[in-house]
Amino acid sequence: MTGTVTDKTIIHCDMDAFFASVEQLDRPDLAGRPVLVGGSRERGVVSACSYQARPFGVRSGMAMSKALARCPGAMVLPVRMERYQQVSRQVFAIFSDYSDLIEPLSIDEAFLDVSGCLRLLGPGVKIAEAIRHRVRRDLGLPISAGVAPNKFLAKLASEEAKPDGLLEILPEQVDDFLLPLDIGKLWGVGRVMADKLRALGIDRVSDLRGWRREDLSRRFGREGARLYELARGIDPRPVVPGREIKSIGAEETFSRDLTDPEEIRRQLLSQAEKVARRVRKQGLAAMGLMLKIKYADFSTRSRSHRFRNPAREAEEIWRATLELLKDTEAGLRPVRLTGIYLTDLVNPGRGQQELFCDPMAERRQKLIRAIDELQDRFGSKATRRATLLKQKGSVQGVQKGEDGGE
């Protein structure tokens, strides 16, 4: 096997069933039991499930009702995103003790380039084991790790090591590991691409290895060239620390379809509060906004807005959302889900500072900071708008883009 980047040592660290593992940590009575984290029993979606639930065929993304039909004894718990984010910060603090080159992939997984640490800390597998020991000792949580010459192979190794395991792929071991794998294991090969490849008789990576780059490129374009390289374990991408956050959002599936326009507006105000607080915690503001509406028949519509100035306050986000809402059938058709996403995130910069010259604006900013501090200390329910106290029914929230640690 030739062409693999061999002068790097990359570790992929991935928490095991992260949301469910945190729930089992906080509630020792759930240890060893099947746990489902997500929405309501009747209409929600599984965000994460413990490994004890998986022998029943339960997976994240499955309808909660279907998961419970397969595993009726499972404990169903709501998503506690603030708690998971708190633990995530502790996990990443441990990562930072072993490398400055850390590329987050989600709330619970990251690549670490430890190539420059080998002389000081020892070989990559020793560093990975030290990280796993620290996470288990300090946080009481399981984590899997893969060690390899590049990101693609390191991620494959950590997936193979799950749960709570460690696997190293040395350069001379790449073919023995890679060639027998099912074609669906390759990064970026989803169900549609896998079906196309299988139709060509390509079921395993060894089958793909027999194809020329030119033939794959002719059939699949740029994706074909990428498949050619992955089949040979080639992945030259560097670990990029501090990967830019592209969007911040919140979406919620309701326990019953909403038909009252006022109730829909209240739910959107609650989501506007959430995303505004999250974007401020990142020290960012948004130039773009997207509203997502899913109707009772599961059809989905999205509408977008562009702010004239960077936005990070809930009322401004909410007002823009209400304008977008007018261009939907929400209220005329039953609504199953709503979501707000802030996009085109930027540093607020001078324009935001100039706003503070206005005494009223400065007072408002001080109030927002005080509320943020209260919620940081006592939780998101420490302060609530009077409008939100009138909510009818319960809401189950699932955040897109943040997974529960598979």
Steps between C-alpha positions, in 0.01 A plus 500: 500500500646835395398862514371515858617799703737327743679789667200586717348342809130581526267397782123502460329514840126429520288483814282189518121562489581840646157632605391163638834447677469838675148409613626169640783684672263746666254224593691193619172304517503504117839329473471189284146587391375595152467879486347708219564875491278711279145616447165384628397135500223559248656738247865557585823379342787315669796736532720238668465154643713304743682191379261288706219606262685417180460121500127570457570681172464850643705777339521878520269676255231232544146601594464465877179298462679251276795480740269427793316234299835325459623571853193558721702494823718797405510814712411811296666825605490851350798668338698712751723688259648738757621207708652326196675821397641534852646149485622560145707796618661277762577234239660749262702647787654154543572481126684833520745353752633273223494713186441854377379367165140401577222502239152458651254300291209532740427545868654162581770415245818652362818437306832560674827532310764379748783472249700770676449347846643153441849573630358650820193282563583174326334322205149585387340190651649589839361854475157370402498261794598783734209711370255214545628440854460868589145521365400186688678602824406868509153490343386140542412467132600255224682620190634316196806597299664418169864566416617511137711689245207719390152619595305255283673194643494634857122540485454153356720364780297667776176371349644148497617540861157590639380474764764621747795373299822598327635393162820603324556460125868513409600593142595140420160378630280723284424243226422221745253729678350685206452250219245268669273788607149540362486785248252685723774551758683751281466859612227678305353186345133518593220268406449647149870486406536154653212376283664645189830331584337165578321515164850502348603196703690708756402356837827532691796734497704225332256515205539876475879467507482327163354806325716761327478864605398602147206258494373607842536867410311447175209339686494710818696817423697650788344249738652219294852636549437520874380139508814392316717657771295376795519143366878536536489661843605838361374808685731805493263731692667667799348528845356852509480639855219730604276400211263785421142467626275532194160524667325493836145375524218350701211292373217340695252224425177561684309243704193593293455686173464875546213683327475816711708779334562667836637179648727453198634854549567431869693184417707695247572765763632226729725372220617853420602537864699176482691577182568859605653385826707232325638740241594750774679227696716439193580871477334512157208661320299397195456657160256231387190328637312189387153396616405133467139378517396135488127437454296209635540312172883522545545741207759766582538863397785740570523876463811722526574858604806722479568750782629847414721494811633208709218366721534336841194615697192281533244770416673593175525132403138440597369798299682379190368148560141626519542672162617169352212319671254707295633327189404155632171317559563465874168543677308405188666158500588313823868543596702209633839671535656846488866595491710816493858503366745788510739490204792700358644546847741788550685684773267790598786746438487875513143535383377331813725715719371819341153395608610531860532877457121506527421507877186291454689243294773485762242442775345223293838335452568513874162338566572225245840432659340479844238254374770291328698486825193390696424225248864388493488465877150364560395354164297620204176507698636744759338787306210483258298754307143537625382412149661158528324422828177469301619206296254218444617142501852366511779526250771252428814649346758337277791709373614443148871463449576371847500126540482280802820308460474179307 
